[in-house]
Amino acid sequence: MTDAVKELHQLNEINRQLIEANLKLTEQVDMLSRSLVALQDRQAFEICEYYLEHNSIRDTAKEYYFKSDLDCYCALVEYFGCSDPLETATDYATVRNQFMDTEDNEKIE
C-alpha cells in the first residue's frame, strides 16, 4: 500500500472512532437533559416562587437551566395551571415576540 492509502485508512479509522464517541456523548446529553427536566418538575414550587419574586421569565430560565425561554414559559404555565401570572412579567412581550409565529401572529398560550 502506498503512504496515501495508509493515511486514508488511518483517517477512516479515526473518523469511525469519532462518530462512535459522538454517539455516546449525544446519548449522555440526552440522558442529562431528561434528568434536568425531571429535576425542574420536582422543583416546580421553588421555580414558581423564584418567578414570582423576580417577575422575569428569562431570569427564571437562566436560574433553573431551562433549555430556552420558551421551555421555561411552557413549564411555568404547567406549574401555575394557566398563563395569567406570566402576562405581568417584565419580559413577557419580549419572550412572546421571540417565539411568536410571524405568519399568523399567534400568541404563546
N, C-alpha and C positions, 0 to 999 in steps of 0.2 A: 504494500500500500504506500501511496505517496504521503508526504507530510500533510498536504492539504486534505486528503481523505481522512487521515488520522485525526486531524484537528476538527474536521466536521463531525466525526463520530464522538469526539470528546464534548463538543459543543451540544450535540444532540442529547448526550447523557446528562450534562449539566442542566439543559432545558427541561428534561424529564424530571429531574430531582426538584427543580424549582417549581414545576407545576404541582408535584406531589406536596411539597411544603406549603404552597399557596392554598391548596385544597384543605389541608389540615388547619391552617390559620383561619381560613374562611369558616370552617366548622366551629372553631373556637370562638370566633367573633359572634357567630350566630347564637351559640350557647350563652355567651356572656350577655348578649342583647336580650335574650329571653329571660335570663336571670335578673337583669336590671328592670325590665318591665314588671316582673313578679314582685321585686322589692318595692318598686314605686307603688304598686297596687296595695301592698301591705302598709305602706306609709301614707295612704290616701288622706287620713285625717290630718296628719302633720303637714302634708303638702297643701291642703286646703287652708290650714291655719297660716302657713307662710304666705300663700297668695293673698289672703285677706289682710295680713299685716302690711304687705308691700304693694298690693294693688297693681301688680305687673305680671303679665303672662310671660314675658321674656325673662325677667329676673327669676321667676319660678322655674322656668325651663332650664335655665343655667344652673340654678342651685341644686336641682334634683336630676341633672344629667339627662333630660329628655333629648331624644334624637333631633327634634325640631320644635319650633314654637307651636306648630300645628299639632304635633303629638301631645304636647303639654295642654293645649287648648282642649283637645278631644278628651284627654284624661280628666281634666277639671270638670268638663261638662258631665262626664260619667260620675265623678265623685260627688258633685253637687246635685246631680239629678236634673239639671237644667242649665241653660247658658246665661240666665239673668245676672248672676254675680260677676260674670266676665265682661258684661257690657259697660261696666263702670271702670274697667281697668284703664290706667293712664296710657297704655299702649294698645288698647283694643282696636282702634281704627287702623293703626299701622299693621298689626298682626292680621286683621281681617283683610286689608287690602293686599297684603303679601300673598295670601292664599285664595284670593277671590278669582273666580273664573272670568277672564276678561270678555269672553264671548257673550255670556248671558248674565253677567254681573250678579251672580248668586252670592248671598252672604253665607258664611260658615255658621251652621246651626246644628 
